[in-house]
Every structure is written in C-alpha cells, then in structure tokens.
Amino acid sequence: MARGTKTPPPEDFEETIIDVDVSEEMRGSFLEYAYSVIYSRAIPDARDGLKPVQRRILFQMQEMGLRPDRAHVKCGRVVGDVMGKLHPHGDGAIYDTLVRMAQSWAMRVPLVDGHGNFGSLDAGPAAYRYTECRMAEPATLLTGSLDEDVVDMVANYDGQFEQPEVLPATFPNLLVNGSSGIAVGMATNMAPHNLGEVIEATRYLIANPDATLDDLMRYVPGPDLPSGGRIVGLDGVRDAYETGRGAFKTRATARVENITARRKGIVITELPYMVGPERVRERIVDLVKNKKLNGVADVVDYTDRNTSLRLVIELKSGFVPEAVLEELYRLTPLEDSFSINNVALVDGQPRTLGLKELLEVFVKHRLDVVRRRSEFRRKKAEDRLHLVDGLLVALLDIDEVIAVIRSSDDAAAARDRLMQVFDLSEIQARYILDTPLRRLTKYDRLELDKEAEQLRRTISELTALLEDESLLRQAISDELAEVAAAHGTPRRTVLLEDAGTPRTAARGLPTSALEIADDPCQVMLSSTGLLARTAGDEPLVPADKRAKHDLIVSHVSATARGEIGAVTTAGRVIRLSVLDLPALPPSASPTLAGGAPVKEFIELEPEERVLCLTRFDPDSPGLA
C-alpha cells in the first residue's frame, strides 16, 4: 500500500458515535481535577500535618535508611526514588518541598537535615546534584513505629509499591510547622507555633477533654515564627484559634543605635516571617530614590554565615529615629500581615479548624496509633511466649524429645509425633525441630524462664493499657512530654497587644514631622577638645567651673538646627552644624563625658587647635 494512504475499515466494522454533552464532560473533568489537587497535592492532612509529597519524601528517606545517625546522600537520589516509586509528578516540585523542609527560616522544626546550599530568603538553593540530605531527628518522630502496623498502607500510583496513608506523628506537626497551599476553590495558610507550647496544650486537652479555648490559649498564646520578630495585635490570633480564620501583623525587631558619634541608625535583627533582608533593602532604596521616604542616608546588610541577621539603616542628622522607624513600618516589609486559614483534611474532607479542633484530631489519631501499636506488640509477645513455652516443655524431657525425633522417618513425622506426645501446637513443634541442640542446655533453660516471665509481664501491661482509656491517654501524654524535653526550644516571637511603642509620627505626615525640633540649646567646648550640646538656653555650668581632669573653656547659645563657628589658632572660623554634635542631658557633669572630639567634625592642620566657639551674628560675644 502506498505510503500516506489510509487502511480501509473491515466490512463488518460498525462505526459507533457517542454524543457527549460538553458542559457535563467539562464539569466532570474539572471535579476530578479539583479532587486530585485538594486531596493529592495542596491540602495537608490534619493528623500528621503533611501534604502527600512531604509524607512520601519522609517515608522514602526512612526506607532508604537515611536516619540522623547515617551519612548524608545526594538529594538527587531521594528525588529520583520518590518520583519513581511514590510521587507521579515532576522532580522540581519534589526537590522544592525537600528544600523547604530543611530551611530553618521556613520550618519551626525542620524535618530534613540538609548539607550544602539550601538557599536563603532572597536566593534559591543549588541544584539537587550538588546538595545532600538525611532525616532530621524530629522527622523520626513522625515516621516511628511504621513497622508495627500503626497506620494503613495503600498502593502507590501504579500498584507496585505501598505507602502509608498517614504517618504516625508523635507530635502535632501541623500546628508546629504550619502549612500553606493553594487548591481549587480553597487554600490553606497556617502559622508555625512553638513545639513546647503546643505539646503542653495537647497534654492539657488529653487530661481535660472539655477544655475551653481560653484554657488552651494559656499554653498557646499565639504563633511562634521561625524568624522571631513581633506579632502586633492578638485579636486576629484569637479569631483564628476560635473559627479557623484570622489575621495578624508581624513586625521586625529593631533598635536605635549610635552608628558613629554624629549619626544614629536603626539596626534590624529579626524580620517578619518569610521576608528577606534584600527585599527590605531594595524597597527602602526605591522609596528614597522616589522621595517617598526621608531621613535615610544608607542601608547596609551585615548578615553573613557567621553573623545573625543585622540590617543597618543609617539615618540623616536631624531626624527622629523613632519617627523614621514608624514610616519604615508603614512603607516597607518591616511590617507585614499574615492571614490564617486553617484548612486541612479530616476523614478525607477539607475542613476549617480552630485550635481545639486541630488538637482533638491529633489526639484521636494518636489514640488510634498507640492502640494499634499496643495490639501489635501484644500479639508479637504472645507469639513469642507460645514458642518459649513449647521449648520449655521440650527441655523438661529432652531425652524423650531426642528419642522421638531419632525414631521418626522424616521431619513431618517427627513434627506430628512431637505434637501428639507433648501436646504441642504445630508452630511449637516446628520451632523445636529448628532449634540447634546447643541451645538445649541448662543455662538456656534459665534464660528461657526469665524471658517467659518478662513476656507475661509485657502482655499484662499491654492488655491493661488497651482495656483502660485513661492509661492509654496517659501513655500518649508521657510520650509528648519526652518529645518536648528533647526537642523543645524557647519562644522566638514576642506577642504584643498593640504596637508596643507610641507612634511619634502619624501616617502621611510631612517630612518636618520626622525632624528634630529647632529648640534652644548650649554648645560647649572642653579643654581636652570635646564638643557637645545640651538642651536649654542656660549654660550648663559657669565658665570658670573646674573639674578634676577637664573644664568647659567656651560655650555659646544656639538652636538644635542652627550653626556655629569654631575659631582656631590659625585664624580660621570653621562652620559647624549643631545637630551633628552629640546631645547631653541637662544634668550632665561639668566635664563633657559623652562628648565627641573636635577632629570628628572639622579637619585641622597640624599643630592647629580650636580656641573657642562663636555665633554668626553681629552680637556674638566670641569667647564666653
């Protein structure tokens, strides 16, 4: 047949055309897509606080043996195994999730121990062929006891492997590390919290199932962000804890420092959650360039690998630092908002949960996990005790056991005769036949007696635990206390009912509202060459007042935003800005302790010195 021609259908071929309503097909396909995004990608499970990709990464790392006491391996190996066995999506999405779980500024309790360049708030990580990882210690608390039938296992995307439906999760990971995701028609955004505080609230709820929200908020007063900072206004936090939805503002931690003797600066040591210093610096530079922010001379980022965050905003002379800081809060990411939307999957359904509901879901999950674990361990102990009892029966009459075995035609006959003669089960008889003769000694009998006693004690304790709900709850509470003792850290975020400091400048005020008032002051020169100014139009001390090591040799009246002259031995009068001089309180001592050397303000020739101060008006008295 010629190339490009169609093969005619067979004679008995019947063409079938199915009419499909386009709107129904679109509706069905969209619902399937929405279902997949909600349940398989974007929304975390309220029990272990993990999205499917996070759960699969941690499970696969455990399967690969990447425990905290093992060596790091290339992230590419983990990404490849997760993609090939469990997660039918792109390697980029898997690696991005792995990186986030290793970033201490994104997770309150990181779950992956990363080695290499895992990025920063302003830059992305290196490719997965360069970075290495292993499980962090807290991650083992999420995957522990998986081999004890504590959760249901489900098939992977092609049915070749199994994966856990949910992880056992020893601590409330969803509250501790938070979560964010955008699904179809819904989204989730949950704030991180302090591990110790959340565990204390959980233990209180275990002991008091009827606890109120106020009771729980005594232990969890608010989020605890990895980057620290300050949360301003707690009404939105309470709304979120009550209804699952709320908002609050986060502020950077800042303080005013003397950068030099003549210039002050604002030092930022903590930023709002997920805000990087480069983003803040670029915003400030843009505002200054467009003349929307006044008083800022320079922005320098001193943050490095060995130094915690230190972003220095140098201020121009004549501006009130606190007022400039308020403008920075208003115009830059130094103040940011966080909207809480606690959406998580509960029994396969997306729900909006408050604080108590989130903790109740976790407690219910842990009750189920510990119950299944106890049943597994009891069954394992009972099976072992059954074998030990059979071996003890054989040891009581070892000679007859050997005779029965020797006189049997084959292993099957020996097994059947042992079952008949000694009233053993098939499993016990087979175990006796498989036991080496070297274990049938007098010493081994003593060890078996001790083991049987320990097994009976274990079975009794597990049975009591399973039959008493209060003992089961106490066991969960004790495990949580151990987790808090091992991994709890102090709170990083400060909670404030309001801004915490009075607003010195109303929003939108002109530049003059940020500037220091032009109040009267006195400018003084000491015999050791120190300059300073003090508030008030009266001299600090009489001109001839002497002190032990220094005295004031000249002083003039001026205003804070005015200028004076410095008369030198070379016959020069050098102009000085009063605002550049360090300010002393009115109660300062006769010596200008806290003043600054003259050389910091004017350049003098060799052997030249300042004789006195003067004003630039005709009535200036010159030397005071």
N, C-alpha and C positions, 0 to 999 in steps of 0.2 A: 504493500500500500504506500502511496506517495506520502512523503513527509508533509505534515501540516494538515492532513485531511482527518475528519472525524470518523470514528468507527460507528457504523450504523447499529442501533439497538437491535437485539434479537426479536424475532417475530412474535414471541409470546410475552414480550415486555409490555407491562402496563404502567403508564405514567400516572403517578399519584401527586396531586397538588393539594396541600393543606392550607386552608385560609386561616391566617392568624391575625387577630386584632392587634394593631400596632401599640395602642395605648396599654392593653393588658400585658403584652410582651415587655414593654418598657417598664411597667410597674413591677412586674415580677423580677426582672433582671436587676432593677435598681434596689429592690428589697433584699435580694441575695447579696448584692454588693455591700449594702449598708450593714447587713448582718455580719458579713465577713470582716468589715473594718471594725465594728463595735466589739465583736467577741474574739477576734483573732489578731488584732493589731493595736488598737488605740486605747482601750479602757482596761485598767488593771482589775485584778480580782481582789475583792475586799479581804479575803482570807490571808493570802501571803503578800499582798501589795505589789504584785509583779504583773507586767504585761507578758503575753506569750513569748516574745523574743527574749526578754530578760530571763524568764524561767528556763527557757531552752538553753541559753548560754550557761547559766549556773549548773544545770543538770549535766550538760555535756562536759563541762570542766571537771565535775566530780567523776564522771565516767572515765575521763582521761587521766584521772589521778592527780590533778593539778591542785593539790592541797597546799595550805600555807607553809608546810614544812618541806615542800618539794621545790625543785628549781623552776625558775620561770621558763616559759616556752614562747615561741613566736606567736603573736596574735593571729597571724595568718593561718596557723594550724587550727586554732579554735574556730575562727570564722569559717574555714573550709568544712570542718566536721559538722558545725551547727547547720550550715547551709545544705550540706549533702544529706544529712540524716534527719533533721528535725524542722528546719525553717525554710519553706519554699519561696524565699524572696531574695533580693539582691544582697551581695556582700557588703555594700555600702551601709545599708540600714543596720545590719548585724554589727559591723565594726563601730558605727556611731553609738549604738547602745552600749557596747562593751566599754568604749572610752568614757561615756558618761558615768557608768557605774564605778569607774576608777578615779573620777575627779573629786577631790576633797571639797572644792568650792561649789559643786553641784549636788553632792550627796552628803547628808549629815553624818551618815555612817557608810563609807564606801564599801562596796561588796567585792571589788576586784582590786588586786594589788598589781599596779602597773609599773613597768620598768622601761624608761625611755621617755620620749617626748609625747606626752598625752595632751598637749595644747595648754591654753590658758583662756581667760575670759575674753581676750582680744585676738587670739590666734587659734587655728585648728591644730589637730595632732599630726604627727608624722604618719606615713602610710603603714599599714599593718605588717609589712615585711620588715620594718625597722623596729617595731615596738614588741615588748614581751609582757606576759601576764601570768597570773595564777590567782587562785581564790584568796580573798582576804579572810581573816579569821571570822568576822561576823557572818560571812556567806555560808560557812559550815553550819551555823545555827539555823539557817533556812533549809538546808538540804539534809540535815541529820536524820537518821533512822529511816531513810528511804528504803533500805533493805529489810525493813521489818513490817512491811505491808501496812503502812500507816495511811497511805493515800491510794486512790485508784489510779491505775496505769491505763493509758489509752494509746491507740495506734498512731503512728506518725502519718504524714501526708500520703505515703504510698503503701502503708501497711507492713513495711519490712521491719520496723523497729517500734519500741514502746517508749513513751514519755509520761511523766507524771501529769495528772490533770491539774494538780496544785501542789506546792511544796509544803512540807510540814510546818515551817516558820515558827521558831521558838519565841520570837518577839514580834510586836505589831509593826512590821516593816512599812506598811502603807502610811501610817502616821509619822514614823520616824524619818523616812526618806522622802515622803511626798511623791507626787506624780503629776505629769502633765501630758495631755494628748488631745488631738482633735479628731473626732469621728464624724459620722454623717448625721447631722441634725443634733449633735450633742458634743460636749467637750468636757474635759476634766482638768482641774488645776488645784493641786493640793500642796500645802506648805509643809516643809520639814519641821520636826519637833525634836526635843531633847529626849534621848533614849531613857535616861533615868526617870525623868518626869512621867513619860508615857507608861513605863513599867509600873511605877508607883500607883498611877491612876488605874491601871489594869488590875493590879493586886487588890486595890480597894473595891473595885467592881466585883471581883471574884468573891470577896468576903461579904459584900453588901450588894446583891443583885438589884435592889430597889434604890440604889444611889441616885441622887438628883444631879443635874448639870452643875449646879453650884458646888456640890461635893467634889465632883471630878475636876472642876476648874481650880480647886485648891491645890491640886497636884500638877495640872497642865494649865498654867495661866495664859499661855499664848505660844505661838510658833517660836522655834529656836533655829535661826537661819545659819547655814554653814559659814557665811561671810561675816557674821556678827551684826554690827550696826544697831540701829534703834528702830523699834516699832512705835509709831506715834498714833495714839487713839486706839482704845481697846473695844469700843462699841462694835465695830465691824467684826472683830475676832469673836466676840460673844455671839453675834448673829450667825456666824459660820458654824460655831460649835452647836448652836441650837437648831438651825434649819439646814445646814449644809452649804449655805451661800453667804458670802460677806466679803468685805474688802478692808484693807488697812494700808497705811502709808509706812514706808521704810525710809530711814534717813541714814546718811553716812555719819560715822563718828569723827568729829572734828574738834580741834582745839586751836586757840590762837597762841602763837609763839613769837618770840623776837628772832627773826632770821638774821638780822645784823643789829648793830647798835642804833641804826637810824630807820630800820624798816621792820615792820611786822608781817607775819604771814599766817595763813590758815593751813594747818597740817591735817591731812586726811589719813586716818589709819584703818578705817573699815568702810566699805562701800555697801550700798543696798544689794540685795540678792541678785546675782547674775549680771551685775553691772561692772564692767572692766574699767581700769584707770585710763586707758587710751580713749575710750569713748567719752569719758568725762573731760579729759584734756582737750580733745577736738571740739567738743561743744563749747567750752569756755573760750577757746581761741576764736571760734566762729562768732560768738556773741561780742567779744571785744572788737573784732575786726569790723563788725556791722554796727558798732557803737550802741549796742543794746545793753551792755554791762560796763560799768565804770568802776574804777578803783583797783583793777587787777593789772599788775605790772608784768608777771610772768607765771607760767605753770611748769613745774619740773617734777618728773616722775623718778623717784629714787628707789623704786621697787626692783629687787633682783632676787636671785635664788637664795641668797643667804640673809636677806632682809625682808621682813614682813612688809605689807603694803605701806608705802609712805609717799603720798602725793602732796607736794608743797605748792600752795598758791600764794605767790608773793604779792603784797598789796602796795599800792602807791601811798606816799605820805599824805596825810590829811584826810584819810577815810577811816570811818569807824569799822573795825574788823567784824564786829557782831552784825552790823547792818549789811555789810557786803555778804556775809555768810547767809543771811536770810534771803538775799537776792539770788545767791547761788542755789539755795534750796528750791527757789521758785522757778528758776530758768534752766537748770541743768539736771542731769540724772542723779545728783547727790540726794535728791528726794524722789522716790519712785512709789508707785502704787502696786499692790498685789491683790488680785481678785481671787477669792477662794470659791471653788465649785467642786464640792466633794462628790463626784460621780464615780461609782465603782460597781462591779458586777457582784450581785448577791443571788445565789441559786440560779445563775445564768441570766439574770435580769439586771439591766442598768438601773441603779437607784441613787438618789441624792441622800447622803447620810450625814447626820450630826456626829458630834464627838462620842456620845454614849452609844449610838447605833454602830459606829465603827468598832468600838471596843467590844461590844456584845457579839458582833460577827466573829471577831478574832477569838474571843473566849470560847464560843461554841465550836469553832474549828479546832482549837487546842484540846477541848474535851474529847472530841471525836478522835483526834490523833493519839492522845495519850491512852484512851480506851483501847483503840486498835493495837497500839504498841504493847500494852499490858497483856492483851489476849494472845498476841503473837509470842511474847516472851513466856507466858504461862504454858502455852501449847508446846513450845520448844523445851521447857523444863520438864514437862510431863513426859514427853517422848524420851528424853534422856534418862529420866528416872526409871522408865519402863525397861530400858536396856540395862541400866545398872542393877536393877532388881533381878533381872534374868541372869546376869553374870554372877551375882552373889549366890544365887541358887546353885549354879554350876560349881562354884568354889566350895560350897559346903560338902559336896560329894564329888570331888574332882576325879577320883579313881573310876567311879562308875560312869561318869561322863566320857572319860577316855575310852573305857571298855565299849560303851555303846557306839562311839564313833568308829573304833577299830573294827568292830564286828559288822558294820554296815557295808553294803555293796557299793554305794556311791553317796555323794553329798546330799542328794534329795532324800535317800532312805535314812541317812543319819539325821537329817533335819526332822523328818516325820517321827522317828523313834525318840528323839530328844523331847519333842512336843508331847508325846504320849507318856513317857516315863516320868518327866519332871513337871508336867502340866505347864508348859511354856507356850507362848504365842509364836507364830511363825517368824515375826521380826526378832524376837529374843533368841530363838534357835539359830537363825541365820547369823546374828551378831556373835553368838558363842563360837560358831564354826569359823567365823572370820577373825576371831581374836587370836593373836600369836600366843603360843604356850608360855613365852617368857613373862607375859602379863598375869599369868595364873599363879602368882606367888603369895606368900603370907603377907608380905609388905603391901602388895597391890590390894589385898582384901581390906586392909586398914584404910587405905586411901579411898577405896570404893565406899566403905561405910561412911566416911567423912563426907564424900561427895553426895551420897544419897541423903544424908541429914541436911546438908545445905540446900539441896534441890527441894526437899519438902518444905523447908522454911521459906524459900523463894516463892513456891507455889501458894503457900498460905498467905504471904504478904500480898501477892498479886490478886489473889481471889478476894481478899478483904478490900483492896483498892477498887476492884471492879464492882463490888456489891455495895459500896458506900460512896455516895456522890460527894460528901464533904471531904473524904480522904482524897478523892480524885482532884477536887478543886485545890486542896492544899498542896498536892504534888505539883500542879501547874504553877501555883504561886511561888513555891520554893525554887522551881527551875527559873522563873522570871527573876527572882532575887539574885540568883547566881549570875545570870546574864548581865544584870545591872552592875553588880560588883566587879565583873570582869571587863566590861566594855563601856560603862557609863562615863561621861565627861561633864565638866561644869557647863553651865549655860553661857552662851556667847552673845545672845541678843538681849539688849536692855529693853524692857517694856515701859512705856510712858503713857499716862492717861491723856496728856496733851503734849504740846511741843517741848515742854520742859524748860524753855527759856523765853523770856518776854520778847516779843517782836519789836525790835528797835526801829524798824522801817516798815511802813505799811506798803502793801503791794502796789507797785506802779508809781511810787513817789519819784520825784526828780532827783538828779544826782546830788543836789545840795543836802538832801535828807541823809545821805550816806557820809557826808563830810563832817569833820570835827568843827565845832563852833569856834568863831573868832573871838574867844574870851580874853580878857586881860591876863597878863602873866608877867613874871620876872625872869630874865635871862641872866645867868651868873657865870663867872669865870673864876676858877680857883688858882692858887699859887702853883699847883702841880700841873696846870694846863688842862683841867677838866671843864667841860661845858654841860649845862643842864638848864631846864626851865621848870618853873613851878607855878601853880595856879595862884591867882590873886594879884592885886596891884600894889601890895606892900612888900618891901624887901623881906627875904627870908630871915636875915639877921642883920644887925648893924655892920657896917663895912669894916670896922676895926675889931670885930669879934674874932678872937683867935681860938684855934683848937690845937690839939697836940701835934698833929702831923700836917695840917693843911689849913688854909683860910681863904675866904672869898675876897678877891682883890678888886673885882669890878662887877657891877650889876646894873642893868638898865630895865626900864619898864617897856613892855611891848604887848603885842597881841599874838594869839596862837598861830594865826595865819599871816603874820607880818614878817618883816625883815629887819635885821640889824647889821651893824658893821663891826668888824674886828680890826683894831688898829695894831699894826706890827712895828717891830723895831726898825724895819726897812722903810718906814714912812708910808706904807700902803694901808688902804682901808678895803678890806675884803668883805663882800656881801655874804650874809648868812641867812638861810631860811629858818625861822624859829620853829616851824613844825618838824624839821629834821632832828631837832635836839631831843634827847631823852627827857621825859616828864617825871618830875619827882613829886611825891605827895607834900602837902603843906606842912606836915610835921617832920620833914626831913631834918637831919642833923646839920650843924654848921659846915661840916665837910661835905663835899659833893659826892658822897658814896652813891654809886648808881649813875654818875655822870659818864660822859664819853670823852676821850682825848681829842684835843683840837685837831690833830692830824687826820682824824676820820672825816672831818668836814671841809677842811681847806688844805691846800698844798703850800707849804712854806719852803723857802730857800734854806740852804744850810746855814746854821747859826742864827736864823731868823726866828723870832718868837712873838707871841701876841702880848701886847702890853695891857690893853683894856678894851671894853666894848663901848659902842656909841650908837645913837639913833640917827636916822637920816632926816631929821627935821631941824630947822634953824635954832630951836631952843634946847637942843641936846646938850646935857651937862658934860658929855665926854666922860672923863674918869669920875666915877662915883665916890 
